[in-house]
Amino acid sequence: MPKRLSVAYVKAHFSDCIRKVEAGAAVVITRHGKSVVALVPAAELQELDRLRAAGPAAGLATLAGGWKGSEEKRESGKGAFVAIFRLF
């Protein structure tokens, strides 16, 4: 679970936040309690770019199937798969 920090906190402690991200943590920056941006390690950003370029046919959607009830989620377009794509 990424650490959630306010814009004000990150502004005051930016170097510390960068060190945490360099160590592999993700930091979600919030404004008025709502997530607005995330700091992630560069390697994770590269993976995200790869998934975006691959598109749904070669990305996370290919995980559908393999457990009870997963086919219904994939066919209905609802559930975990949709939520994952909304993050990107």
ABEGO torsion letter per residue (X at the ends): XBBBBBAAAAAAAAAAAAAAAAAGBBBBBBBGGBBABBBBBAAAAAAAAAAAAAEAAABAAAABEGBBGAAAAAAAGBEAAAAAAAAX
